[in-house]
């Protein structure tokens, strides 16, 4: 994969884990949300369409390299960004030539 570097993918994965480790404890608590419902709907629609676009890209990259993308679908549904980054690292490993 020419566009992605291993350093970038690993750094982004580590940054994601650190951000989640910081944010999850801060989201546990009471009180009403200050986010309006239409903003939540807007965020959900954008996130869903972006996730669909990324999975189509993953499908295309796997097809080009002769890999199977369907085992990546369940983790992608629960955690798209880390799954994408691990998928990128998976596709960058050396390929076996011949069978």
C-alpha positions as CSV (number, residue, x, y, z in Angstrom):
1,X,0.0,0.0,0.0
2,X,1.7,3.1,-1.2
3,X,-0.4,5.7,0.6
4,X,-0.1,4.3,4.1
5,X,3.2,3.8,6.0
6,X,3.6,1.3,8.8
7,X,4.8,4.1,11.1
8,X,1.7,6.2,10.5
9,X,-0.7,3.2,11.0
10,X,1.0,2.1,14.2
11,X,1.2,5.7,15.5
12,X,-2.5,6.3,14.7
13,X,-3.4,3.0,16.4
14,X,-1.5,3.9,19.6
15,X,-3.0,7.4,19.5
16,X,-6.5,5.9,19.2
17,X,-5.9,3.6,22.2
18,X,-4.6,6.5,24.3
19,X,-7.5,8.7,23.3
20,X,-10.0,6.0,24.2
21,X,-8.2,5.3,27.5
22,X,-8.6,9.0,28.3
23,X,-12.1,9.6,27.1
24,X,-13.9,6.5,28.3
25,X,-13.5,7.2,32.1
26,X,-14.7,10.8,31.4
27,X,-17.9,9.7,29.7
28,X,-19.1,7.6,32.6
29,X,-21.3,9.8,34.7
30,X,-24.7,11.3,35.2
31,X,-26.3,14.3,33.8
32,X,-28.1,15.2,30.6
33,X,-26.2,15.6,27.3
34,X,-25.8,19.1,25.9
35,X,-25.8,17.8,22.3
36,X,-29.1,18.4,20.5
37,X,-30.9,15.4,18.9
38,X,-30.5,16.7,15.3
39,X,-26.7,17.0,15.8
40,X,-26.6,13.4,17.0
41,X,-28.5,12.4,13.9
42,X,-26.1,14.4,11.7
43,X,-23.1,12.8,13.3
44,X,-24.6,9.3,13.0
45,X,-25.4,9.7,9.3
46,X,-21.9,11.0,8.5
47,X,-20.2,8.4,10.6
48,X,-22.2,5.6,9.0
49,X,-21.6,6.7,5.4
50,X,-17.9,7.2,6.1
51,X,-17.7,3.7,7.6
52,X,-19.4,2.3,4.6
53,X,-17.0,4.1,2.2
54,X,-14.0,2.8,4.2
55,X,-15.3,-0.8,4.1
56,X,-15.7,-0.6,0.4
57,X,-12.2,0.7,0.1
58,X,-11.0,-2.2,2.3
59,X,-12.9,-4.7,0.1
60,X,-11.3,-3.2,-3.0
61,X,-7.8,-3.4,-1.5
62,X,-8.3,-7.0,-0.3
63,X,-9.6,-8.0,-3.8
64,X,-6.5,-6.5,-5.5
65,X,-4.2,-8.4,-3.2
66,X,-6.2,-11.7,-3.3
67,X,-7.2,-11.5,0.4
68,X,-10.6,-12.1,2.0
69,X,-12.2,-9.0,3.6
70,X,-15.2,-10.7,5.1
71,X,-13.4,-11.9,8.3
72,X,-12.7,-8.2,8.9
73,X,-16.4,-7.2,8.9
74,X,-17.3,-8.2,12.6
75,X,-14.5,-6.2,14.2
76,X,-15.1,-3.4,11.7
77,X,-18.7,-3.0,12.9
78,X,-17.6,-2.5,16.5
79,X,-14.4,-0.6,16.0
80,X,-13.8,0.8,12.5
81,X,-10.7,2.9,13.0
82,X,-8.6,0.3,14.8
83,X,-9.8,-2.4,12.4
84,X,-8.8,-0.3,9.4
85,X,-5.3,0.4,10.9
86,X,-4.7,-3.3,11.6
87,X,-6.0,-4.2,8.2
88,X,-3.5,-1.8,6.6
89,X,-0.7,-3.4,8.6
90,X,-2.0,-6.8,7.6
91,X,-1.9,-5.9,3.9
92,X,1.6,-4.5,4.2
93,X,3.2,-7.7,5.5
94,X,5.4,-9.5,2.9
95,X,3.4,-11.7,0.5
96,X,4.3,-15.3,-0.3
97,X,5.2,-15.7,-3.9
98,X,3.9,-19.0,-5.4
99,X,1.6,-21.3,-3.5
